[in-house]
Amino acid sequence: MNGLLAARDNGERKWMYPLIRKGTYYKWRSLLSYVYLVLFFCGPFIKIKGQPLLLLNVIDRHFVILGQVFWPQDIYLFMLASLVLIVCIVLFTVAFGRIFCGWICPQTIFMEMVFRKIEVWIEGDGNKQKKLNAAAWDKEKIRKKVIKHGLFLLVSFLIANTFLAYIIGRESLLKIILEPISLHWVGFSSACVFTIVFYMVYSQVRELVCTVICPYGRLQGVLMDEHTLVVAYNEVRGEPRGKLDKTGLIVKGDCVDCSLCVAVCPTGIDIRNGTQMECTNCTACIDACDEVMDKIHKPRNLIGYFSEDMVRSKKKPSLNLRMIGYSSVITIIMLVLCYFIFSRTDMDITIMRGSGMLYQEQPHRFISNIYNADITNKANFSRTVTLKAEDPDIKIQYIQPPGIITKGNDIKIVFFVLIPGSKIHSFKTDVRLQLISGNKVIQTVTTEFVAPINN
């Protein structure tokens, strides 16, 4: 029965009790999950140049990624990042299938590497869990269930608070924790809601997130082809399935039909039936099958990372030109996005010459043009700014001076640029204006100055 809405004949949900086999892939997944969990829980407390590692404050429209501060004015970067993400998902899935789900997805990491381990530690492996759930309620069952769900709630509470810290910032979270609840009803309620949501997801919904709720699995049927590298069963080598005879030899194919690959699958599918939407490429079936192959002295990788073309042509799994090409495209796109992010300035200025007026003659043979400027402060602190011409003979007179710009805000200023008539040699002259903050030139902008010739 497939993992998608796996149900009994009476319509009740069929609960999954996957066994755990700690093979090579499981150890690598565990190591990767430990790195991920450390980064996740430490992330709100890591700062780069005084800024959080990651902050997604949608309430105040304040975002920080790798110490870089972003405001609503940087929406073009988020649109570019979204396009990059979509392209990366498509190319990565075409080349490597749903490997993201089994190795990197937070849902899988928390479910299999945190909550599942807690469950096994308290209730035993899948077979013991199944027996415990079917048993009558006695003191032992109540004790184990209370401890398990108590730990589930505690971990969910920690995840919820960490998740909240990525939205409102660690300082705001600490205020909610340390100050009276009456002062932070909204924040406290949000933490409780997130805790309940995470608890329900990891204690009740579980694999249905991957098989029913998440749309990514359904993309596989559109994006994958016979060249995509996925977790697959080598049917050429394994079929027809056989059993060990009295001498310990397999009568037919290498598959002994032990069904251990099904027993360890967290979504309950049989990988031998081919690539299925419910498969998250978690590699649990690979570890289980390799363990059996070792016992019967057969080569490993009866189940492994294969493409359909590799199974038919009996080639070994390898990076082909197609995968290298897709990976190169992803790398180039990511480098372009990083360039745009890290080359951006923390202040922007847009200058436009006032419409409706060409020029004005001023005392002492100066010619003036009026300009409007929009200055945006994208830094996480207030700044005092001023404008100055690169040419010392050119003067600036403010009608509306800039002054202080608070963080994440912008101001509009109006000013005159005055140029001595002796320096004007054409009807249109380029003028370079400098935006200065703290005696430092932040940005230099070139604008057009209109004036009569031979003043």
N, C-alpha and C positions, 0 to 999 in steps of 0.2 A: 504494500500500500504506500502511495506517495505521501510525502510529508505535508503537502498542501491540504489543509483541513482534514488531516488524518482522523477518521471517525469510525466508530463501531457501527454495526448493523442497525442499532437502535438510534443512531444519530448523535450519541454522546462523543465527546472529544476523546481521542486516543492519546493518552499521555506518553511522552517519550522518556525512556529510562536508558540513555546511552551509556555504554561501558566506556572506560578510559583505558587506553593503551599508551604508555609513555615511551613511544618510539622516538626516532630521530627528529621527525617533523614536529612532534609534540614538544620536544625540548626546545627547538628553535622558536616555536610559537610562544612558549612560556617565557623565554628570554626576551623576545620582542615585546610581549605584553608587560613585563616588568619595567622595561624602559618607558613604555607608553604610560603606565600607571604613575611612575615617578614624575614624569613630565606633567601629567594631568593634574595631580594633586599639588605639585610644587609650582605650577605655572603662575597662579595668582600672586605668588610671593617672589617671583623672579623679576628683576627690573633691568632694563637696558637704557643707560643714559637717563636714569630717573623715571622712565616710563615702564608700564607693565609689559610683560612678554606678549600678552594677548588680552584685549578688552573689547567687548562688543556691546557697548552701552547704547542700545537702540532708543532708550528713553530720552537721553540727552543728545542723541545723534553724535556720539563721540566714540571713535573706534581707534584702537591701537593694535598694530600687528608688528611683532618683532621690534618693539620700541619706536616704531614710526607712527605718528599721530595722524589720523584722518578725520576730516570733517565733511559735512554735506557737500562742500565745494569740490571734494575729490570723488564725486559719484562716478565720474568717467573711469576711474581706476577700478572701482568695484564692478562696473559693467565689463571692463576688459578682463578682470579676474574671473568673472562668471563665464565669459566666453572661453577663456583658457581652461577652466575647470570642465566645461562640457566637452571640449575637444579632447582633453586628457582622458576623460572617462570613456569616450567613444574609442579612441585609439588604444587605450590600455585594455579595454574589454575585448576589442577585436584581436589583439595579440595574445593576451594572457587570461581571458575569461573573467570569472568572478573571484579572482584571487584576493581582491581587496576585501571582500566580505569575510573571508575566513582568517585573514591575517591582520588587518588594520582596522576594520570597522569597530567603533566603540561598543556597539551592541554585542558583537561576538566576543570581544575581549572581556567585557564585564561579565557576560553570561557564562562563558566557558572557563575563563581563567580566574574569576573571583567567586561568583555565586555558585557555580557548579562545584568548585573545589571545597567551598564551605559545606555544601550539601553532602558531598562524598565523605568529608571528614567527620560529619555528625551521624549520617544515616547509612554510610557504606556505599558500595557501588550500585549500579543500576538494578541488579537483581535483588539486592537487599532493600533498596528503596521501594521497589514494587511490592515486595512481601510486607514491608512495614505499612504501606498505604492500604493494603488489603486486610491487614490484621485489625482486630478489635481494639478499641481505645482503652489502653491500660496505662499505668504510671510510666512505663518505659517509653511508650509511643508519645504520650503527652510531653514528657520531659524533652525528648528529641525535637519534637515539633516546636515547642516553645523556644528552645535554644536556637534552632535554625532560623525561625522567622524573626526572633529577636535580633540575631546577627544580620539578617537580611535588612531589617528596618534600620539598624545602625549604619550599615554600609550605604544604604540608600540615602540616609540623612547626610553622610559625609559627601556623597556624590552630589546631592542636591545643593549643599552649601558651596561646594567647589564650583559647580555650574553657575550658581548665583553670583559668585565672586567674579566670574568672567563677564558678567553682564553689568553689575553695578560697581565693581572694583572692590579690592580687599578692605580698603578703609571703611567703606559704607557697610560691608558685611560685618566687620568687627564692631561697628557701632550697634548693629542689630543684635549681635551676640552679647555684648557687654552692657549695653544700656537697657533700661526698662522696656518691656514689650509694649507698653502703652504709647511709647514714643515712635514705635516702628511697626505698627499693625500691618501695613502693606508688605513690608519686607519679611516679617515673621510669617505671614499667611502664605507668601510666595514660597518660602522655604518648606513649609508644611505641604503645600500642593505638589511641589517638585519631589519631595520625599515619597509621597503616596504614589505619584506617577511612576517613579523609578522602581519602587517596591512592587507595584502591580505588574510592571513590564517583566521584571526578572523573577518573580515568584509565580506568576499566573500566565501571562501572555507568552513569554519565552520565544520558542522557535517560530511562532506565528508572525512575529515581527518580520522575519526574513522571508517566510513563505507566502504571506498574505498581505501584510501592510506595506512593506518596502517595494517600490516599483522597479528597483534596479534589476532584480532577478528576471523580470519580464523582458528586459532589454537584450538578454542573452540570445533569445531566439532570432532577433533581428540583426544583431551585431556579429555573432560568432559564425564561423564557417569551418570547413574541414581542415583549415590550417591553424586554427586557434589552439593554443596550448592550454589544456585544462586537466583536472583530475579525471582520469578515465580508466576503464578496465580494458586490458588487452585481450579481447575476445579471440583473436587469432591463436594466441598461446593458451588461453584458459579453456576454450571450448573444444569438444563437449566436456562438460563437467563430469568428474569421476570421483571415485572413493579409493582409499588405500586398500590394497589387498592384504592377504596374510603375510606377504613378504615385505610389506612396507612400500610397495611401488604403486604409482597411480596408474589405473587401468586406461584412463582416457586423457583429457587435458590436464593442465596444471591446477586448475581450480578444483578444490576438494569439496566445494559446496558446503562449507562450514557456516556460512552466513554471518561470520564475525564482522564483515564489512558493514552489514546492515545493523548489527547490534551496537556498533560504536557511532553510527551516524546520528548527529543531533537533530536532524530533520526526518529521520526514519526512512530514507529512500534506499533502494538497492542500486548501487552504482553500476552493477553488471547489466542493467537495463538501458545503459547509455546515459548521455548527458541530459540532466533534467533541470528544470527551472528551480527546484528546491535546493539543489546542490550549491553550497557556499564555498566549495574548494578548501575546506578546513583541513584536509589531508588525514583525518582520523582513520579513514578506511585504508589509506596507504600504510600507516603504521601497523594496523591490525593484520593486514594481508602479509606484510613483510615478516611479521612475527611467525605466521603460519608457514611461510615459505622457508624460513630458517629451520623450523622444526622438521620439515619433510625434505630438507636438503635440496631445495630448488632455488633458482635465481630469484632475487628480489624483483620488485617493480612489475608484478603481475597487474597491480593497480599502481599507477604513477602519473606523472605529468606527461601526457601524450596529446597529440592532435590526431584527428581521425585519419589524416594522411599518413602519419607515422605508424599507426597501428596496421594499416593496410600494406604499407611498403616496408614494414619491419625496420624502420630507422630508429636510431637512438634519439631521445629527447635532446634538442640542441637549439641554440639561438640561430634562426635563419635570417636571411637578409631582410625579410619582411618585418620581423620583430625588431631587428636593429634599426631599420628605417623608421618605424613608428616611435620607438624609444628616442631616436634622435630628434624627431619632430617635437615630441613632448618636451625634451630638454631645451631645445631652441626656444619654444614658446615660453617656457618658464623663465629662461634667461632674459627674454624681452620684457616680460612682466616685471621681473626683479629690477631691471634697468630703469623702467618708468617709476617704480616705487622709490628706489634709493637715489634717483637723480632729481626728484622733486624738491622744491624749496619749501620752507615752512612759512613763506609769505608770498603772496601774489599781488601784482598791481596791473591794472588795465587803465590806459590813458587814452582819452579821445578828445580831439579838438572840438570846442563848442560850435554847435551848428548855428547858422543864421548870421554869423559875423566873420568877415575875412580877417581883418587886422585893425589895430588902433594905433594912432600916432601918440606917443607919450613925450613928456618934457625931456630935454637933454638929448634929443634926436634918437630916442629909443622907439622901437616898434614892438607892439605886444599882441599876443594871441591868448584867448581864454581857453582853458582846458577843464575837463571833468576827469576825475580819477576815482577808481574803486580799488581800495586796498583791503586785502583779506589776510588776517592773522591765523595761520594754521598751526602755530605753536601752542603748547599747553600752558602758556603763561602770557600775561599782558606785556605789551611792548609800546614804547614811545618811538614814533617814526617821524621822519621829515624827508623832504625832497630837495635835491641839489642838482644843479646842472654840472655836467662834466667839464664844460668850458667855464672858467672863472669869470669871464666877461658877461656871461648870461645870468640874468637875475630872475628870481621867482618871488612873486607877491601873492600871498594867500588871501582869498576872500573867505574861505572856510578852511582853517588849518587842520592838519591831521590829528595831532595830539596823541593820546593813548588809545590803543586798540586792545580790547580785552580778548582773551583766548577764544578761538573758534568763531570770532565775529569779524565783520567788515565795516568799513566806513567809506563815505563818499566825501570827496573834497573838491573845491573849485579854486583855481588859481590862474594867475597870469604868468606867462613866460615873456620876458623882455630882452630883446637883443639890440645891441647898438646898430644903427643903420649902416655904419661903415663895414660891418661884418656880413652884410647881406649882399649876395652877388647873383641870386636867382629868385624867381617867384616862389619856389618851394625849397626849403632848407631842412635838412635832417638835424634834429636836436636830440642829444642823448641826456636823459635824466636818470639820476641815481636815487634809489630808495635806500635810506640810511636809518639804521637802528643801532644805538649804542656805539656810535663812531665806526660802525662797520657797514660797508656797502652790501646790502642784501641782494639787490637786483638792479640791473641797468636796462632801461627801456628806451627805444628810439621812437620818436614821434615826429610828425611833419609840422613845419612852421611856414606860414604863408605871409608874404610881405612884398611890397613894391620894390623895384630895383632902383639903385642909385639914389639912396636917401642922403 
